[in-house]
Every structure is written in C-alpha cells, then in structure tokens.
Amino acid sequence: MHPLIKFLLFHVLICLGQNAFGNEIINGHKAKKNSMQYMAYLDGNGYMCGGFLISEDFVMTAAHCAGITKVVLGTHDLKEIDENTMLYDVEKECKHPYFDKVRKGNDIMLLKLSRKARVGKKKIKPVKLPTKNPKPLKANQKCTVAGWGKTESGKNADELQAVDVPIISLEQCRTFRRGLPPAVICAGGYNTTKGTCMGDSGGPLMCKGVAVGVVSFGSIPCDYPERHHFARSSGTMHPLIKFLLFHVLICLGQNAFGNEIINGHKAEKNTMQYMAYLKEKGTCGGFLISEDFVMTAAHCAGLKKVILGTHNLKNFDRNMIYNVQKECIHPDYINATEGNDIMLLKLSRKAQLGENIKLIKIPTYPRFLKPNQMCTVAGWGLTKTAGHTADELQVVDVPVIDLKECQTQWHLPPKVICAGGYGTNKGTCDGDSGGPLVCAGVAVGVVSYGGKTCDYPARPDVYTDISKFLPWINDILKKQTC
C-alpha cells in the first residue's frame, strides 16, 4: 500500500494551539540537527506554517494553512541554507472536502509538490506513518511536536524547536472546551507551560517516532497553564477515520459537492417533476416536498438558487428560478460522514405547482427497506468519473444493501441507507448530492456520499434516511421556518 494512502486511511489529526495560522513551540528546546528530516517549512506570502513529508510527492499540513506557495525541505536553521536545502513549488492543494473553517474539524490538507522530493539526502526523509491498527494513545503519554514558530520570547525561531507534550484524556478535555470537533485528542498546554501557539500549524505530533497528528488549533495565551490544546484521536474508529477508510481522499479536482449518476439513462419526460437543481458556486440536487420547501443534503449549504420544472438545464426560463430564503440545516450535522446530512430550503416564494412542477411524498413513519429492493436515484451530475455533467436529468435503478452488513463493513454513521455502488457499476458519484432515493414512489433517502472511483465501485452509496428525521421535518413544515 502506498504510504500516502496508508496515512490517509489511518492518520490522526492533531489540534494544538492556533490563531489564524497557528502554533509555535512554547518552552521547548532546539531540535537535534538531522533528527527530524521530514519537517517542512511552508511559506504563504506573508504567513508561515509547518508541515511534514509523507511521500516523495506530498507534504501534509493543516487545511487552514491553505494558500501556501512554497515548501522548504532539508533545513534545520532558516538562516543556514546549504546544498541540502531544497525549495519546492506547490502544484496543488488537496484540502479535506469537509473542512470546517469555524470549528476546525477535518483540518487536514495534502500539498502536491511540483517535483519529487530528493529523498535519501542527508536532510530529507519521509516520516514514519501509523500502522493499519494503531494502538490508542494513553493519557499522560509523552509525544513531541516541533516547528519554527514563535517561542516564549514572542519571536519566531530560526532554528527548529521541539517540545514534549503529554496526552490528555478526551473526557478531561471536553470539560474545558465546548464545541470541540469530533475525534480529538488533547495534548500539552493544560496544566503545563509547554505546548504550541501562533506560528507553526500543520506540523506533526510524533509519538514513539510515528507521526500521528497535524497541528491545528488551541487556546491563547499560549503560555497560560490552564489552557489546553487539541489533537485527533487514533484510539477508536472515529467517523473521520471511517470516512478515510470508506473515502480515500485523492486530489482529482472533484467538485466540492457530492454525487452524479453512473451508468444510468435519461429520465422520461413528464416524470420526476419534483426534482430540483441547486446552483451558484457549486451544484447539488434536491426535491420539492411542499410548495415552500426543497429537501437536500446539509453539505450542499450555501447554494442560493433553485431551478424547478425542467429536465434540461439548457431549456428553462426565469420563472423557474427560485431564491433560497432560508437554510434549515439539521442541528446535529457536522459533516456528511458523521451523519445527519439533511437540510430544508425555504423558497422565497411558493412553487408554482402544475404539469412540470409536482411534490414528492416522503415517509410518514419509520421505514425499513429490504435488501435487494430496487429503488431509483436521479440527478444532473457527472456521468462517469472525472467526466462532464449532464444537461438532461439522468436516472438509475439501484439495489438496497443490507444495513447491518453496510454498517459492519464500512463503519457508517447512524440513520443512513446503503444502496447501489457496491458490487455493481450503477450508482452515484461527484456532482449531484442532495437528490432523492425513491422507493415505490416515496422519497426515502437523500444522496449523501459514496465512493470516488465511480466507474468501478467497491463501496456502497450512502443516503440519509428521511424516516429517521420526521419530527424535525414536520416541525419545520408546520412552523414554516426553523
């Protein structure tokens, strides 16, 4: 298995003290020369971050460090540049698709270098990565973090600094900080004067010689011992790790929003009049469930226009376009891979129901679908991996997959439906999340996520189970707001 893929499958993401582009070493010491040959200094035209080499082609860092243009490898002292120091341009940034800028969830990014790193040189070596089944980190276990950020003097360090930090239990960590992103480990900062702060986000947390995390965020002031810093856990199969097992994160220029129809066919005219096309700075599908509301996926948030009443995106008029008055995102939604990926869009005016615009039924009670039951999904997304989007609505029949089998094999979030993709060449992929899974004329699911290699799927497509959210849905429809 390629080291990059292995790390993506089994990495842990640390969060250790950040402001904007956070994290320096507080009360640490100069790192021993040639002891951390994987360390990368990242320059972003006015700010800096840390990172670490995980393969000849890729450096890993924090997603909030986006905008980096230069990577320096093979240096220990920034004032002593020699023949072993190499400067690389960034060819491409690959941010985690569900990075949360506010809570700093999924704060991880890969930087594709413009050329291969000269691995094997005295000062440039990839970091060791976690094994397939890493042991849980224990409270008070000593790990190490390093960087060139500010020290306790308030100035950036020229020489690489390192500091040992203790792991803090999640239970204790959550008593100090509400709204902590999922699957985090606390390390350093709390009840100690050692840790990280502004200046070197993106660097690795090293435990027993293995990179287990990426410096992300924490608290200010940095030398205050009652503050604490945060790191992603490797101890349990957290939803982010489940996502990386299910969804290997590859940088293929995919659309930020989910799922298109693979190996389907054009929808017949005068069918599926409930379908909605969501656009503006991205695209998603959706479906009309009342004159005032369209249902879609929560990860499609931010799309401001809804088109109703057409199968062909080249053939519609202005009367078919509706503005989104309000987004009603499920309150427990964090990202698609953790479930609750459902949203209602309040339209700016009532939909003009008629021959081309109709409502679709949703469940009125909890539904339990049978394995191999055939259902239908539709959308305007891509028709093959890395292909082109469809102008005309596409539809495909997909079999329901046994949920227990799905949950066990792919560690999916609760309240979902598995259908299509796995064991077949039909299903969804990048381009049209938010559309309905329709079984026996009833919309039972919302397209959420699935495999990335859509033409040769080895994983199921995942849908939010609408019947598990009926109280929330009915309350919004009754109040006409959220």
N, C-alpha and C positions, 0 to 999 in steps of 0.2 A: 504493500500500500504506500502510495506517495506520502512523504512526510507532511506536506501541506494538507492533504485530505485527512490524514490521521489526526493532525492537530485540530482541524475544524470539527472532526467528529467528537473528540474527547478533550478539548481545551476547557479551561475555566477562565472566566473573565473577572479580573480584579477591579475594584474601585478603590482608589487610595488617595484621596485628597486632591481636589481640583477646583480651580476657578477658571472660567473660560477655557484656557489651555493649560490645565493644572499641573502641579506636582513637582516639588523639589524635595531634596533629601534634607531632613532636619536632624541635627545632632548625630550625623553619621561620620564616616571616615573616608579617606581616599581609597578607592578600589585598587587592589594589587594589579600592577601592569600585566597585560596579556591574560587576565583571568576571566574576562567577560567579552570574548571576541565576537559575540553575537550582537552586542549593543549597537544601536543605530541612532545617530543624531539627525533629527528631521528639521528642515528649515521651511518656513511657510511665509516668507516675505513679511517679516515683522514679528513673528512669533515662532516659538520652537516647541517641539515635542520629542519624546523618546520613542523608541521602537526596538524591534529585535528581529534578526534574520532567522527565518524558519525554513527556507529553501534557497536555492541559487537565484530564484526569480522573485521571491516575495518577502516583504517585511511586514510584520504585524504591528499594529498600533491601535489607538482608540479612535472610534468613529468621530468623536467631537474634535479630532485633530484634522478634519478634512480641509483641504486647501494646501497641503504640503506639496512642494515642488521639487525639493532636493533632499537626497538621502546621503549621509556621510557614514561610511563603514571603515573599520580598521583604525579608529583613533581612540586614544585614551585621554590625551590632553589637547584641547581645542586650539592651543597656541603652538603646538608642536606637530605640524603637518609634515609627514615624510612620504617615502616611496610606497609605504604600506597603506597609506590613507587613500581611499577611493571615493569619488563623488559620482552619484548616480542621479539621473532624472527619473521622475515618477511618470511612467507610461499611462497608468490607470489606477484610479481609486475604486476599491470594492467595499463599500460600506454595507454593514448588515442591513437587509431590507426593512427590518422592523426597529431600527434605532430610534429611541425616544429621546428627543433633544431636551425635554423638560425633566424627566426623571432619570435620564442617562441609562435607561435599560438597553440591553443589547449593544453596548458601547464598544464595538469592535470593528476593525477595518483592516483589509489587506491592501498593501501597495505593491503593484506590479512594477518591477524595475525595468528601465529602458534597455538594460542588457544584463546578462547573468553576472552575479557577484563572483569575484575571483576567490572562491572558496579554496582553502588549503594554504593560503598565505598565512604567515605567522600570526596576523592580527584579525583574520576574518574566518569565522566558523559559524555554522548554523547552531541554534540552541537545541538541546535535547527536548523532546516532546513527551507528553504523558503517554502511558501505555493504554491499551484498549479498556482495561478495567482498573483505573487509578484508585488507590486507597484514599478513604476520606481524610481530609485534613483534621487534625485534632486541636482542640483548644490549647493555647499556650505553646503550640509547636512553633519553632523558630524558622522563619523564612527570610529571604533577602530581597530588597528592592534597590535599584540603582538608577542614577541619572545625572544630568548636568545642570539641573535647575537650581533655584535659589537655595542657599544654606541658611542657617540661623542668623548669619550676618546680614541677610537681606539681599545679597548679591548672587548672581549666577556663578556657578562653579566652572572653572576652566578644565579642571581635572575631574574625571568620572568619580562620583561619590557613591558609596554604598552604605546601607544600614540594615541591621537585623531587626525584624518586627515580629511580634507574637500574633498568632491567630487567635481571634476572639470568637466565642460561640455565637451562633446566629440568634439564639434566644436572648442573650445579653445585648447583642447589637440592636435588636428590634425594640428593646425597652428605651433606647436612647434616640431612635430616629423613626418617625412615622413615614409612611410612603416609600419605604425602602424598595428599590426594584427587586423583582423576583430573583431567587437563586444567587444570593450574595454571601460572601464571607467578609467578616470584619478582620482587619489586620493592622496593628500599630495604631498610634495616635492616642487611643483611650488609655488613661492612667499611666501614660509614659510620655517622655519628651522626644521620642523617636518616631519618625514616620515620613510622610511625603506632604507636599503642598504645591503652591503655584509654580509651574515652570517645567515639569517633565512628565506630563501624562503620556500614556502609550507604552511606557517601559514595562518590563516583565516582573512578576513576582516569582522568585525562584525558591523552590522547596526541594531540598535534597538534590540539587543540581538539575532540576527539571523546571521548565517554565510552565507555571500553572495558571497564570493570570495576566491581565493587561491593566495597568494603572488607569483609573477612570475618574473617581471623584471622592470628595470627603468634606472636611469642615475647615473653617477659618475662625480664629487664628491658628496657624499650623503648629505652634509650639505649646499650645494650651492643652494640658494633660487630660482634661475632662471631655475633649472632643474625640472623635473616632473616625476611622477610615474604613473603606468597604472593599470587599473582594468577592468574586463569584465563586460559588461552591462547586467542588468536584465530588462531594461526598454522596450525593443522591442523584437519581436520574431526573434532574430538573427539566422543566418544559423547554428551556433553551437548548439544553443538551439533546433532548428528544428531537427538537426541531433539526439540529445539526445531523443527527442520525438519520432523520427522515428526509431532510432537505439539504444535501451537501451544498454549501454556499460556494458557487462558482461565479466568476465575473464574466458574464456573457452579454452584457449590455441589455439585460432583460428590463422590460417595463417595470416600474415600481409597483404597479398594481397587478394582481393575480391573473389569470386563467383564461385560456381560449379553448375552442372546440377542436379536437383532434380526430381526424377520420370520420367526420360527420357529413351532413348534406344540407343543402339549402332548405330552410323552413318553407312549408307551403304557404301560399297567400291566404289571408283571412284566418290564420291560426296564430296563437300566441300573442294576441293583441294586448296582453298585459306587460309585454317586455318593455323595459326602459333602458335607454343608452345614456350613461352619465359621462360628462366630459368637462374639460377645462383643466389644463395642467395635469393630464392623466386621463385614463378611461376606465370605466367599470360597467358592469351590467347591473340591473335592478329589475323590480317588478312591482306593478301597481296593486296595492291591497285595499285601497279606499280612494275616494275622489281626492283626498287631501294628502295621502301618504304613499311613498315608494319605499319598499324594503330593499336593503342591500347589505354589504359587508361593512363592518366598522373600520376595517383597514382602508376603505375607499374614502374616508373622510377628507374633505377639502374640495370635492368636485361640486361646482356651483350651478351647473346646467343639467337639465333632464330633458331628453327627447322622447316623446311618446307618439305612437300611432304610425310607425314606419318599420318596414323590414330592410329597406335600402337606405343607407346613410348618405347616398348621393341624391336622394329624392325625398326631401321634406321641406316644409315651409316654416316661417317664423312662428306661426300659430301652434306648431308642435313643440316649441321650446318653452320650458318652464324653469323659472329660477327656483333655487333652493332657499326657502325662508328660514329653516332651522334644521340643524342636525341633532338627532336624538341617538347618541351612541350609548350602548349598554354600559351602565356604570361600573361593571366589573371587567370591562375589556382592557387589556394591556397590549397584547399583540395577538396575531392570528393563531400562532402555535400554542398559546395558552388558553384558547377557547373564548367564548362569549363574543365571537366575531360577528356581530349583528348590529344594524343601525336602521332607524327610520328617518326618512327625509320628508319634512313638511314642505309641501309645494306652496309657491307664492300665490297661486290661485287654484281653484278646483279643476281637476282634469275634465276635459270635455268628452264624456263617455259617449260611445256610438259604435259604428261599424268597425272602426280601426283602433279604438281605444276601449278596452274592457278590463274589468278586475279579475284577479285570480283568487280562488279560495285558498285559505290557509287552515291548518288543523284547528279543531275546536276542543280537542282533548289530546293527551299524550299518545303518540303513535309509536308502534314497534314494528319496523319493517322486517320482512322475511329475507333471509339470504337468497340471492339469485333473482329476487323480484326485479323486473325491468322497470326502469324509470327513465326520464328524459331531462337533458340539460341543454341550454341554448345560449348563444352569445355571438358577439361580433369580433372576438379576439383573433389571435393568430391561428392559422390552420395547420401549422407544423412548427417544430422547434426552430427559433430564430428566423421564422418566415415573415409573411406580411399579414396584416389584419384583414378581416373580411369586410367588404362593403355590405353584403347581404347577410341577414341573420342565418347562422348555422345551427344545426340541431343534431344531437346524437343520443342514442339509447345506451344506457349504462346499467350494469347489474349491481344490485346492493350486495355488499360484502358483510359477512358476519361480524358484528361489532366487537364481540369478545375476542375473536381472532385478531381483529384490527388493533384493538387496544393493547393486546399482549405483545404482538409482533412489532408494532411501531410506536408504542407508548404515547398514544394520542391524548389530547385533553378531553375532559368530560363533555357531555351534551353535543356530540357530533354524530354524523352519519358517514360511513365509508361507502363509496360507490364508484365503480369504473377505475381505469388506470391499471391496477394490479392484475396481472395475468391476461391482459387484453391490450389492444392497440387503440382503444377508444376511451376518450375522457376529456379532461380539461388541462390547461396549461397557462402560460403567461398571457394576460391580455383582457380577461373578462370576468374577474371576480365579482361577486355580488349577485349574479344571476340565480334563478331558482332551479332546484332539483324538484321535478314534478313527477309524482307517482299517482296514478289513477285520477288525474285531473286536479290534484291538490298540490300546492307548493309546500313541500315538507322540509326542504333544506335550502341553505344559502351557500353558494360556492365560496369556499374559504381559501384553501391551498392544496397543493399536490406536488408531484414530482417535477423536477426541472427538465429532465430529458423526456420530452412529451411523446416522442415517436416510439420509444421503446421503454414503456413504463414498467418499473419493478416495484412500484409503490401505489397505494390507492389514492384517489382524490378525496379530500376531506370537505364536508359540508357542515355548517352549523345546523343543528336540529331545531327547527322552528317550534315544534311542540313543547320543547323544554323551556320556552320563554313566553308562554301565553299570558301569564299575569302581567308581565311588564308591557307586552304589546297591547293588550286590551286596555290597560290603564292609560296609555298614551292616546290610543284611538278615542277613548271616551272623553278625555280632557282636551283633546286636540292640541296638546303641547306636551313638553317634557321638562 
